[in-house]
Amino acid sequence: SHCHLNYKGLVEQQQDILARARGAGVSAMLNISTRESEWDAVIALADQEADVWASVGIHPHEADAHVGVDTAKLVAKAAHPRVVGIGETGLDYYYDHSDREQQRAAFREHIAASRDSGLPLIVHTRDAEQDTAEILSDEMGKGAFPGVIHCFTASADFARIALDLGLYISISGIVTFKNAKDLQAVAKDIPSDRLLIETDSPFLAPVPHRGKSCEPGFVADTAAFLANLRGLMVEKLGDQSSDNFYRLFSKAQR
């Protein structure tokens, strides 16, 4: 449900990486944009590959450089038939690459775009649980919108807030790390109809690929770990996560 196929480390061997993902059983990939300059290339790849979909958005790291990207611009670009999500967007107080107030303003513009377009919001949050929860709750009160907390690493309390708001939770390869006990506890209890699985390629390669550039095909390793954690056959978990993907990203076609 989340990869960056146009990022350095993947774009140079894009076709080989897509072939390996398909060989690993991956039936669809959502290629995420993080800055306006990527939008056309991300959409072009989705136009070329039937199993690749696109998002449009501005990562919180890029908020200062994209003050002019507002709700109207996002909604207009999201009208493309291969664009199925808004984001990634959100708050990142760990790196603080952009002013926090500008991050919050951009986040609200993306939420409005999600509401206006009907496309799900793809949320990045790091070291910003309280503000993320407050903004999501406040904006949900103005009108419901679908969405997912991508690459979930937050607390169990934040997971409950997100689920209560009707959002999905996406688990990355971090869950396979030995020191991820808290995340594993949360991942074990996410309702089966709200769970997504991602790689965030080229980042966060799961065990047994740690230290390598992450590929979409590695989602199979994360799925196997999650299935064991949740006491399921991996095929069952794969079916559940695929159903959830198409329910949330309803503009995408199987």
Stockholm file with secondary structure:
# STOCKHOLM 1.0

chainA/1-254         SHCHLNYKGLVEQQQDILARARGAGVSAMLNISTRESEWDAVIALADQEADVWASVGIHPHEADAHVGVDTAKLVAKAAHPRVVGIGETGLDYYYDHSDREQQRAAFREHIAASRDSGLPLIVHTRDAEQDTAEILSDEMGKGAFPGVIHCFTASADFARIALDLGLYISISGIVTFKNAKDLQAVAKDIPSDRLLIETDSPFLAPVPHRGKSCEPGFVADTAAFLANLRGLMVEKLGDQSSDNFYRLFSKAQR
#=GR chainA/1-254 SS CCBCTTSTTTGGGHHHHHHHHHHTTCCCEEECCCSGGGHHHHHHHHHHCTTEEEEECCCGGGGGGGTTCCHHHHHHHHTSTTEEEEEEEEEETTTCCSCHHHHHHHHHHHHHHHHHHCCCEEEEEESCHHHHHHHHHHHHTTSCCCEEECSCCSCHHHHHHHHHTTCEEEECGGGGSTTCHHHHHHHHHSCTTSEEECCCBTSCCCTTSTTSCCCGGGHHHHHHHHHHHHTCCHHHHHHHHHHHHHHHSTTSCC
#=GC SS_cons         CCBCTTSTTTGGGHHHHHHHHHHTTCCCEEECCCSGGGHHHHHHHHHHCTTEEEEECCCGGGGGGGTTCCHHHHHHHHTSTTEEEEEEEEEETTTCCSCHHHHHHHHHHHHHHHHHHCCCEEEEEESCHHHHHHHHHHHHTTSCCCEEECSCCSCHHHHHHHHHTTCEEEECGGGGSTTCHHHHHHHHHSCTTSEEECCCBTSCCCTTSTTSCCCGGGHHHHHHHHHHHHTCCHHHHHHHHHHHHHHHSTTSCC
//
